[in-house]
Amino acid sequence: MGSGKTSIGKKMSKMIKFDFIDTDALIEQKTGVDIPTIFEHEGEKGFRDRESKVLKEISNSKDTVIGTGGGIIISEENREIIKRLGFIVYLTASIKELVYRTEHDKNRPLIKNENAESTMKVLISEREKFYEDCADIKISTDDYDATKISKMIINKYENNNSKA
């Protein structure tokens, strides 16, 4: 949450002329409501079910950069789908940076009305092993420059594919 998945994903997809899919945006488009509304009416489980369904629907996408919601990784089935999708990038940032980037964002139901810093710490500790197990590379976005980070990812992706 707040690591830069959407902004870097959009930038990178333009640079390599791939499509870009943001799973959260796709869920909002399909339901016609925002993520906090889904959480309010269906709870986190309802949202996670929708997230898994959308991931399955896009799992055969080619030439596409996919930005997923941060919690999509908690489902073992989702992790298996993600691993099959292709080159997986784990974007990280310090807790301080994540809190700064998300503190005024009203579209983050898991940190609404909570101590954002402690919530972020808990979420990362619960999810980090999953991220690391799935990822081909891990990149910190603390020194945030979407273009520079996109170029780094593209370079790693091209090097990874040339070895195959």
Beta strands, then each sheet from edge to edge (+ up, - down):
strand 1: 19-22
strand 2: 64-67
strand 3: 89-92
strand 4: 137-140
sheet 1: 1+ 2+
sheet 2: 3+ 4+
end
